[in-house]
Amino acid sequence: MTEILDAPPTSGIPNLEVLDRTLRDLAAGDPDIRVLTADSRISGKLAPFAAEFPDRMVEVGIAEQNLVGVAAGLASCGKKPFVISPGCFLTARSLEQIKVDVSYGGNPVRLIGISAGISYGALGASHHSIADYAALRAMPGVPVIAPADNCEAEAAIRQAAARPEAVDIRLGKRPLACVHPQGHGPVRLDAATRLRTGGDIGFVATGETVAVALATADLLAADGVASTVLSVPTVRPLDTATLFEVAREVRALIVLEEHSVHGGLGEACAGALLNNGITLPFRSLGIPDEPIVNGAQLDVLAHYGIGPDRLRELSRTLLGA
């Protein structure tokens, strides 16, 4: 099903504020909307929703398995539950409930993992969510969306309320500048979006790494290198048609993700390209197979090569410049 949704540009607003505002707008016109949380700090951030719709918000306490089970029960009764919890706990602690109650059970639970990826930075590996793409890509009936900015985040939330199936939406923590320019028109989540077009190097990115790709493209432009930047909000199902178009137009391709190099967007792109006979210089960058370092989100990404300066060097190497 193709869905094109519009979302106004909202730059620099915390994503929980975008989430609260959007859910309140949806709930005003849909009495089946329910919000469930598993951390009083999160439900506190959604206080405006709770104040406006006190009978439609449930705080289950720090019990993620119960959180997903309750939401699946509500979904089976025709309600539209939005489950909101830190991504590191939502997909790890309640993975069995997502598998059995949501995926296999066919219950349209809207899973929203906040502060995902390495948003919690210095809190360490226990609070990093870098295996969620891999786990959820293996489950039927659960599309995986990682918005790059608040425009994509709002569109994803609205789409989740409208669709008759489950969905996982991965949000970060930092307020984000919009990667979509003013007047860009509708935000499409069913298809990847070209934010830059150039014939030398292609960047395929999802979530907060899209902004890193755009910054790299600006650096490369100063070197006379033309870049294509492809924002891929939906990791699964992957928009292979646009991926193939870009791969045939550029001389080299780099995939960026805030996720393990195992089982995420990079492997999905590599598999799709090879299965269709498309070959070109290719690199997939994410969190390598080693104990992850701790630190601020952007510093950790840069440590693993996902920063404009390192990507500029890699791009020139792949192009033989």
HULINVEN-V914662 format. One line per field, one symbol per residue. phi: phi as a letter, one per 30 degrees, with the letter a starting at -180 (. if undefined). A space follows every 50 residues. Layout:
phi = ???
This chain:
phi = .cbbbcbddbciceddddddddddddddcbdddbbbbbaddddddceedd ddbddcbbccidadddedddddddddcjdcdccbaeedcddddcdddddd dcdddicddccbcchdicddhddjedcccbbdeeddddcdibebbbddad dddddddddddddcbdaccccdbddcdddddeididdccdbdcdcbbacc bcccbbidddddddddedddedciccccccdcdcdbddddedededddcc cabbcbacaedcicdedddedddddcicbaebbccadddaeddcldeddd edecjcbedddddddddddid
